[in-house]
């Protein structure tokens, strides 16, 4: 493994935890708004930033996951393995 592995892993975990919070908050906000019968514009003003942040966190998760695979020198994941493991390629 390279020196890039641990910092990338930390970033991956932090983004996963923060991203999961925003993804879970979307249905909570939507349910609360429906229960209170709020205006659609008002709901959208709350949901729009949450959805945008969720999309960004998923993109960062993808990038950090790819970096983790390269930092681990492809010992797991899409690129197969150096020890003759099966490749998860399509």
C-alpha positions in Angstrom: 0.0 0.0 0.0 1.1 3.5 -0.7 1.3 6.5 1.6 -1.9 7.8 -0.1 -4.0 5.0 1.3 -4.6 6.2 4.9 -5.5 9.8 4.1 -7.8 8.7 1.3 -9.4 6.1 3.6 -10.0 8.8 6.2 -11.6 11.1 3.6 -13.7 8.3 2.3 -15.1 7.5 5.8 -15.7 11.1 6.7 -17.6 11.7 3.4 -19.5 8.5 3.8 -20.7 9.5 7.3 -21.5 13.1 6.3 -23.2 12.0 3.0 -25.3 9.4 4.8 -26.6 12.1 7.1 -27.7 14.3 4.2 -29.2 11.3 2.3 -31.2 10.3 5.4 -32.3 13.9 6.1 -34.1 14.2 2.7 -37.0 11.8 3.6 -37.2 13.2 7.1 -37.6 16.8 5.8 -40.1 15.6 3.2 -42.2 13.7 5.7 -42.2 16.6 8.2 -43.2 19.0 5.4 -46.0 16.7 4.3 -47.2 16.3 7.8 -47.3 20.1 8.3 -48.8 20.7 4.8 -46.2 23.2 3.8 -45.9 25.0 0.5 -44.0 23.2 -2.3 -41.7 26.2 -2.8 -40.8 26.2 0.9 -40.1 22.4 0.8 -37.9 22.8 -2.3 -35.9 25.5 -0.6 -34.9 22.9 2.1 -34.6 19.9 -0.1 -32.5 21.4 -2.9 -29.3 22.0 -0.9 -29.7 18.6 0.7 -30.0 16.8 -2.6 -27.1 18.7 -4.1 -24.9 17.9 -1.1 -26.0 14.2 -1.3 -25.0 14.1 -5.0 -21.6 15.7 -4.3 -20.9 13.3 -1.4 -21.7 10.3 -3.7 -19.4 11.7 -6.3 -16.6 12.2 -3.8 -17.2 8.6 -2.5 -16.7 7.3 -6.0 -13.5 9.3 -6.5 -12.1 8.3 -3.1 -13.1 4.7 -3.7 -11.2 4.7 -7.0 -8.2 6.3 -5.3 -8.3 3.7 -2.5 -8.2 1.0 -5.2 -5.1 2.5 -6.7 -3.5 3.3 -3.4 -3.9 -0.4 -2.4 -2.2 -1.3 -5.6 -5.4 -3.0 -6.9 -5.5 -5.7 -4.2 -9.2 -5.5 -4.3 -12.0 -4.1 -6.4 -12.4 -3.5 -10.1 -8.8 -3.9 -11.2 -8.6 -7.5 -9.9 -5.8 -8.6 -7.7 -2.1 -9.2 -7.9 -2.5 -12.6 -6.3 -4.6 -14.2 -9.0 -7.9 -13.2 -7.4 -11.0 -13.0 -9.6 -11.7 -9.7 -11.3 -14.9 -8.0 -10.6 -15.0 -6.4 -14.0 -18.1 -6.5 -16.2 
